[in-house]
């Protein structure tokens, strides 16, 4: 009987872990600007944010989402989709794990205030 109780508790724990994993995989919307990992929240080169981002990426940086409102910089799993939005305000849909967003989609968004 004791063994059956242990097995039952183990199954309950596995079930709750599976439910927790499902919640983490649902897509979420993140807002900010497409930037590069060298500049992050603040572009230091002259010119527009777009020009700076494109120049930094051309020189080896990676695209990131810079959330100025929350002072966060997120790595982006997809480095192709952000190209069209360099320096622009966007809505990134995806799942967050650590500081990386696994990108589902990127769309233009209104500038954040």
C-alpha positions as CSV (number, residue, x, y, z in Angstrom):
1,X,0.0,0.0,0.0
2,X,2.9,2.3,0.9
3,X,4.5,1.6,-2.5
4,X,1.3,2.4,-4.3
5,X,1.1,5.8,-2.5
6,X,4.7,6.6,-3.5
7,X,3.9,5.7,-7.2
8,X,0.7,7.8,-7.1
9,X,2.7,10.9,-5.7
10,X,5.3,10.4,-8.3
11,X,2.7,10.4,-11.1
12,X,1.1,13.6,-9.6
13,X,4.5,15.3,-9.6
14,X,5.1,14.3,-13.3
15,X,1.6,15.6,-14.2
16,X,2.2,18.9,-12.6
17,X,5.6,19.3,-14.3
18,X,3.9,18.6,-17.6
19,X,1.3,21.2,-17.0
20,X,3.9,23.7,-16.0
21,X,5.8,23.0,-19.2
22,X,2.7,23.6,-21.2
23,X,2.2,27.0,-19.6
24,X,5.7,28.1,-20.5
25,X,5.3,27.2,-24.1
26,X,2.4,29.5,-24.8
27,X,3.4,32.4,-27.0
28,X,3.6,35.9,-25.4
29,X,3.8,39.4,-27.0
30,X,6.9,41.5,-26.3
31,X,7.2,45.1,-27.3
32,X,10.2,47.2,-28.1
33,X,12.6,48.2,-30.8
34,X,14.8,45.9,-33.0
35,X,18.3,46.8,-32.0
36,X,21.7,45.0,-31.9
37,X,23.4,43.3,-29.0
38,X,26.3,45.8,-29.1
39,X,24.1,48.9,-28.6
40,X,21.2,47.3,-26.8
41,X,18.9,50.1,-25.4
42,X,21.1,53.0,-26.5
43,X,22.6,53.6,-29.9
44,X,25.9,55.5,-29.7
45,X,26.7,55.9,-33.4
46,X,25.4,59.0,-35.3
47,X,22.5,58.6,-37.6
48,X,19.2,56.8,-37.1
49,X,18.6,53.7,-35.0
50,X,18.0,51.8,-38.2
51,X,21.4,52.8,-39.7
52,X,23.2,52.0,-36.4
53,X,21.5,48.6,-36.0
54,X,22.2,47.6,-39.6
55,X,25.9,48.8,-39.3
56,X,26.5,46.9,-36.1
57,X,24.9,43.7,-37.4
58,X,26.9,44.0,-40.6
59,X,30.0,44.1,-38.3
60,X,29.0,40.9,-36.4
61,X,26.4,41.9,-33.8
62,X,23.1,40.1,-33.5
63,X,19.6,41.4,-33.6
64,X,17.9,41.9,-30.2
65,X,14.6,43.3,-28.9
66,X,15.3,46.4,-26.8
67,X,12.4,47.0,-24.4
68,X,13.1,50.6,-23.3
69,X,10.0,50.8,-21.1
70,X,11.2,47.9,-18.8
71,X,15.0,48.4,-19.5
72,X,15.4,44.9,-20.8
73,X,17.2,43.5,-23.8
74,X,16.1,40.1,-25.2
75,X,18.1,37.9,-27.5
76,X,16.2,36.7,-30.5
77,X,16.3,33.1,-31.7
78,X,15.5,34.1,-35.3
79,X,18.1,36.5,-37.0
80,X,16.2,36.7,-40.3
81,X,12.8,38.1,-39.4
82,X,14.2,41.2,-37.6
83,X,16.2,42.4,-40.7
84,X,13.1,44.1,-42.1
85,X,12.5,45.9,-38.8
86,X,15.9,47.2,-37.8
87,X,15.5,50.3,-35.6
88,X,11.7,50.0,-35.7
89,X,9.1,49.6,-33.0
90,X,7.8,46.0,-33.1
91,X,5.6,43.4,-31.4
92,X,7.5,40.1,-31.1
93,X,5.5,37.1,-30.4
94,X,7.2,34.0,-29.0
95,X,8.3,32.2,-25.9
96,X,10.8,33.4,-23.4
97,X,13.4,31.2,-21.9
98,X,16.1,33.0,-19.9
99,X,16.8,36.1,-21.8
100,X,16.1,34.6,-25.3
101,X,12.8,34.9,-27.1
102,X,12.1,32.0,-29.5
103,X,10.4,34.0,-32.2
104,X,7.1,33.1,-33.7
105,X,6.4,36.4,-35.5
106,X,7.5,40.0,-35.7
107,X,5.1,42.8,-36.7
108,X,5.3,46.6,-36.7
109,X,3.9,48.3,-33.6
110,X,3.2,51.9,-32.6
111,X,6.0,53.6,-30.7
112,X,6.0,53.1,-27.0
113,X,5.6,56.2,-24.8
